[in-house]
Structures are given as structure tokens and as C-alpha cells.
Amino acid sequence: MDLQVSRCKPEGINSLVKKTKFSKKELQIMYRGFKQECPSGIVNEDTFKEIYAQFFPQGDAASYAHYVFRTFDQDHNGSITFEEFVIGLSVLSRGTLQDKLNWAFNLYDTNQDGCISRDEMLDVVTSIYELMGRFPEPVIDEHTIKDHVDRVFRKMDHNKDGVISMEEFMDTCLQDEAITKAMTVFDTVMG
């Protein structure tokens, strides 16, 4: 199926109001913007990366955008519909702390096996540092990133089995005030 010519009709707006924490008016505004950027009503990964790169012109957003795209693409068909987009955005902007942490866990669990390996965390954290660009202050190198991941891993891998389970991730994050405060940064009101 050619994603360039196929069109996507959004679910009824009332259904989306029930599935998200957005009002009918907010959804209508977002739909107009979504259709302007993606007239077919579908976003493929390359287009998503291009849009994402506009927000991070100083860095390389491609890798991180890939992980975010994969997390938004709930049916894993290689494209994001408006429905998938607003459901994911609803979690990030207005979801409970638990919802946001679950979303974050899924972002790091890149192979979707239910746990986060050191390599998965290293890949995602590296992509986050790449967003910052070439000349972050202080200077960040490959060893800094690996050390950061090692520290986080030691803190989260409670049973020392080499992977972080959803339970370990949630427990650690919920007990860390810095993490819980950081998750509220996403809380927004639109309109």
C-alpha cells in the first residue's frame, strides 16, 4: 500500500475526546495542524523525522525521532495516524505520572521484550545527547554517556539481572523526586 496516496479519516471526534484528555475544540485545532503538515492524514517515519528536526536544528534528531515515532506507532505499521498521534500526545501532555512513565519505559524498551537492556538504554540516551548538538556545555563524549547509563542502570536494576523490568523502572522513577518533577514538565494546557 502506498502511504503517499492513501488517506486516513480520523475516528469520530467524540470517540477521540473519550480516548484522550483533549477537548473537542483542542482536537479540531490539532487536526487542522496535522492535516496541514500531513495532508494524507498519515505520517511516515521520514516525514516525522523532518518535522522533529525543525524543533532541534542545532542537533541530530533522527535517532531520537525514530524512538519517539516507534512509541507513537501503536499498531507498528510504519505510520502514525492522527488518532495515534493525539493519543500519544495526550499521555505525554496530560497523562498521569504512571501513564508517562509507562510511555517512557516503552520508549527505552526498543525491542519491546518487556525489559530495558543496557544497550537499549545506551542507544536511547545517546540519541538524546545527539539532540543537543555538536557543542553542548559541558562537553559530552562517548564515555560520559556510558558512565551516565551505568549509573542509571545500577540505580534501577534492583535484582542485578542485567535488565530493567517495568516494575524496577516504575519503582525507581516514583521514588526519585527529580524524575517525578521532570515528568510534570510535559503537563500542558492548550487552547
N, C-alpha and C positions, 0 to 999 in steps of 0.2 A: 504494500500500500504506500503510495506516495504521500508523505506528510505535507508536502508543499501545497498540494491542491485539495486535500481533504479538509473539510470544515468541521468544526466542533460546535454543537449547540449546547449552551450551558443548561444544567438542570434548572428546573423552576426556581425562581429566586426565593420563594417561600421555603423550599427544601434546603437551600443554602443558608438561609437565616437560621434554620434549626440546627444545621450541622456545624455552623461557625458561631463566633461571638461577634459577628458584624451585623449591623442594621441593614435593612433593605436599601436605604439611601447610600450607605457606605459601599455595599456590594455593587450598586449601579455605577457609582463613580469609579470603582476599581475595574469593573468590566469594560467601561469606556477606555480607560488607560491601557488595559490588557489588549483589547482589540486594536488599539492604535499601534502598539508595538508588534502585535502578532495578529494580523488580520484573519488568519485561518482559524484562530481560536486555540491553536496548539503551539507549544514552544518545544523545539528540539534542543538537544544539549548544546550545539554550536551557537545557536541564537541566544540561549540562556547565558553562555559564557561571554558573548559580546555585550549583552545588557549588563551583566555583573561587572565586567571590566570597566564600564563607564563610571562605576562607583569607586573604583580603586585604580585610578590612572597611574599612580606612582609605583604600583607593584604588579605582580603577575597573578591575576585572579583565576587563571584557568584550572589549576588543580583543585583549589577550594570550591570553585563554582561546580566542578564535577561532583564533589561530595554532597554539596547542597542540592544539586539537581537530582542526584540519586535518591536523596532522602525525600524530596518533594514528589518524585515519580512513584507514587504508591503502587501502581499496577505493573511497574517495571517493564513498560513497553517502549521506553526510549523517548517519550514525550511527556510534557506536562500540560494538562488541560487547565482551563480556568478554575474548575472545581478543585483539582488537586492543589493548585496554587493558593487559592483562598483558604482551603482547609489547613495547609501548612502554615500560611501566614497567620491564621487565627491562633494556632498553637503558639507560635513564636511571639506574637504581639499581645495576646490576651489569655493565653492558656494558664493553667495552674502551674505552680513550680514543678509539680510532679510531671505534668504534660511536657513542659520544656525540657526537663532532664531526660525524659524518655526520648524526645526528639534528638537531643544531643547524643545520647547513647547510640541511637540508630545512625547518626552521622559518623561516629567513630567506628562502629561495627561495620566496616566496609564490605566484608564478605557475608554479612548477615547470618552468622552462625550462632548468634546469641551471646557472644562474648567479645571483648576487645583484646587483641593481642598487642604486644609491644610494637610490632611492625606497623599494625594498623594505626596505633596512636602516633607513632613517629611520622607516618605518611601524612596524616591529617594535620598534626602540629606543624610540620614542615610547610604544608600548603598555607597555613595561617601566617607563618612568618614571611612567606613569599608575597602575601598580600601587602605587607608593609613596605615593600620596595627594596631597592638596592642599598640604600644608605640609611638604615634605621639607626637611631641613637638609643641606647648604646649599640655598638656594632655586634651583630649576631652572626655566629658561624655555626657550622655543622655540629661542632662539639657542644656548643651552648644549647642547641636544640635537643641533642641526645641526652645531655645532663638534665634538662628540664623534664623530658619524658621519663627518664629513670626515676627522678624524684616523685613525679606524679604516680608512676607505677608502684613504687614502694609504698606510697601512702594508700593507694586504692586496692592493691592485690592482697587483701587481708589473709587469705589462706595460702598465699605464696605458691599458687599452682601455675603461675606464668601467664594467666589471663585474668581479665577483669570481668566478672559477671555483672548482669544488670543489678542484682542486689548489692554487690560491693560498690558499684558506681553510685547508685542511689544513696546508700548509707553514708558514703564518704562525702558526697556533694551536700546532702541535707545537714550534715554536721559541720560543714565549713561555711562560716558566715560570709567570707569573701565570695564564694561561689553563689550562695543564695542571693546576695546583693547584686552580683553581676547579672544574674538571670532576670532581675526586675528591670534592668536597663531596657529590655525589649518591650516592657509594658507601654502601650501607646493608646492614645485616643485619636481617632481620625475624624475628619469632617469639617 
